[in-house]
Each structure stands twice: as structure tokens, then as C-alpha cells.
Amino acid sequence: MFFPDENVLCIDQAGADFTSVPRRERERASRFQFVARKNSYLLGRLAVFELLRRIYDGQSLEEVEIINSSLAHEHGQPRIKTNGQTKGHISITHSEQMAACAFNFYHPIGIDLEKVAHRDESFTSQVFLPEEIQYIQSFHQSRQREIITLFWTAKEAMAKCLGLGLSISTKSISVQLDGEKLNFSDDTTLQPIRISGSVRQTQRTFRFKLKARRILNAKGDVFFLTVASECH
Ligand SMILES: CC(C)(COP(=O)(O)OP(=O)(O)OC[C@H]1O[C@@H](n2cnc3c(N)ncnc32)[C@H](O)[C@@H]1OP(=O)(O)O)[C@@H](O)C(=O)NCCC(=O)NCCS
């Protein structure tokens, strides 16, 4: 378990102790049919409660509940409730045997974690805008899967911040690196990568600041973890 930022926690299932997840969350998890889903749900909840324990520093979390919103426009977005009242904003993500969460007292936040893996050309052309594809192709082929995964996490993090998830087209979301061209290597693992992005909806354009990190897990797999907050 580690904290890439004070309001972000990333956790590996290896060695995770689910007994610190509140009983009602464990009961909810037991209703999932598939073990992998039950574990990902529990790991996400464990991440949230560990992060809140640190933020609330010793205060009781007995009354804290995480509810996946059933409102049509934010279907599935997690909400944090204390004594039935929403207090603060959270976002949860899982990938393989890892999970991460982010918390913000005042503003919605979105987080996404993805393992670097091969994604074929049809994925790239379906998901990315022409200028993003151009940027991806400016990298040596051996690095392209990393930048594709990074950009993908950025798009998902923004969609989650808005509570829309991928009910919106990924091409209405644009991603752009701030600063110099990226240099991916094990030396740059965990270094913050600054990204700007926007989501175009019919009436409005929402602008975001994002912070990403390249992560290596215990098995040596590479992931990207990206957190999005809207610019106000
Ligand atoms: C949100 C979404 C992009 C996540 O995709 P993913 O990469 O497979 O999964 P991740 O592990 O990164 O994230 C899953 C978490 O996202 C959160 N989430 C789900 N829907 C969300 C939404 N609309 N906004 C923000 N967060 C959401 C949940 O906390 C979920 O974890 P949990 O179920 O354990 O609580 C995807 O589930 C989605 O698009 N959902 C919405 C679909 C939708 O609205 N459809 C409308 C037509 S029915």
C-alpha cells in the first residue's frame, strides 16, 4: 500500500487484510457471484477506508458508507456518506490485482488505473483523436503501449470525475501532455506526469488538470495511475 499523493492511495491485493473493511461492505461484497469481482470491490473499499483513516486521523469511521449512485447521469459513481449525508468526493479504480482511490473534500475527483498491455490499432483509432494518435506515433513502437495506456487512464479519469463514465464518447475527451516530451523508463517510475484535458458536451467544455504516475507492482507489471480534477 502506498500514497502517491496525500489524497490518493494505491493498494496491491497481495497481503491485503480485508478484515479492516467495515462489515456492511464485506456483506455487500459477498453478494457478488464472481470471486474476481468480489475481490476487486473489496480491494477498492479497503483502499477507501485506509485513505480515510489517514485523512481523518483516528476519528471513527463507523458511520461512513460508500454508495454507488443510482442517478441516471452518474450511474455507478461512488459517493461517500456519513450518517446519510454526502461528505467529500471519492473515486475508485481497479486493475488486475491492484486498486486505487482518491478523495477530495470539496470537488469531484476521478481516478483510473490500467495495466500496460498491448492494445491493437482498432482500439487506438476508436478511442483517440487524430492529434493524440499523432503524438502516440511520435514514440518508438516499443513505448507506444505505455503512452496509449497513459492517455486511456486520463480519459477515463475525466469521465469518472464528471460521473459520466464511458457513457460518453472517448472522442469527446481530449488529452494533452503539459511540458516536455515524455521519457518512459524505470527511473521515471512514480514521478508525476502533468496532463491537461477537456471533455466536450453539447452545451459546455469541462477543463481538467491531471496528474499521472507510472507504477511497477511487485510482479514487475507496469501500470499508469491518473487522477483528474476539474479546473475551477
Ligand atoms: C466508470 C467506468 C468507466 C469504469 O470502468 P473500468 O475501467 O472498467 O473500471 P475501474 O475499475 O477503473 O472503475 C470502476 C469503479 O468506477 C466507479 N464508477 C462506476 N461508474 C462510475 C461513474 N459513472 N462515474 C464515476 N465513477 C464510476 C465505481 O466506483 C467502480 O468501482 P466499484 O463498482 O467497485 O465501486 C465504467 O464502468 C462506466 O463507464 N460506467 C458507466 C456506464 C454508464 O453510465 N452507462 C450508462 C448507460 S446504462
The ligand as a Gaussian input file, in Angstrom:
#p B3LYP/6-31G(d) Opt

LIG

0 1
 C      -16.852000       4.080000     -14.856000
 C      -16.279000       3.131000     -15.856000
 C      -15.613000       3.922000     -16.966000
 C      -15.243000       2.253000     -15.111000
 O      -14.587000       1.412000     -15.971000
 P      -13.386000       0.387000     -15.641000
 O      -12.108000       0.924000     -16.159000
 O      -13.832000      -0.916000     -16.167000
 O      -13.313000       0.202000     -14.107000
 P      -12.475000       0.887000     -12.930000
 O      -12.015000      -0.227000     -12.090000
 O      -11.450000       1.863000     -13.375000
 O      -13.593000       1.707000     -12.164000
 C      -14.630000       1.045000     -11.532000
 C      -15.172000       1.975000     -10.475000
 O      -15.621000       3.163000     -11.098000
 C      -16.631000       3.706000     -10.286000
 N      -17.685000       4.144000     -11.192000
 C      -18.629000       3.405000     -11.789000
 N      -19.411000       4.189000     -12.553000
 C      -18.955000       5.450000     -12.418000
 C      -19.361000       6.694000     -12.950000
 N      -20.400000       6.825000     -13.769000
 N      -18.648000       7.804000     -12.607000
 C      -17.602000       7.703000     -11.771000
 N      -17.168000       6.546000     -11.229000
 C      -17.842000       5.428000     -11.555000
 C      -17.079000       2.644000      -9.285000
 O      -16.605000       3.029000      -8.006000
 C      -16.372000       1.405000      -9.765000
 O      -15.890000       0.580000      -8.717000
 P      -16.883000      -0.209000      -7.713000
 O      -18.007000      -0.712000      -8.568000
 O      -16.046000      -1.261000      -7.129000
 O      -17.335000       0.835000      -6.726000
 C      -17.352000       2.215000     -16.486000
 O      -17.817000       1.310000     -15.524000
 C      -18.553000       3.016000     -16.975000
 O      -18.479000       3.647000     -17.998000
 N      -19.644000       3.013000     -16.234000
 C      -20.776000       3.865000     -16.518000
 C      -21.619000       3.273000     -17.609000
 C      -22.811000       4.102000     -17.774000
 O      -23.014000       5.137000     -17.213000
 N      -23.707000       3.632000     -18.602000
 C      -24.898000       4.409000     -18.818000
 C      -25.783000       3.717000     -19.734000
 S      -26.504000       2.351000     -18.921000

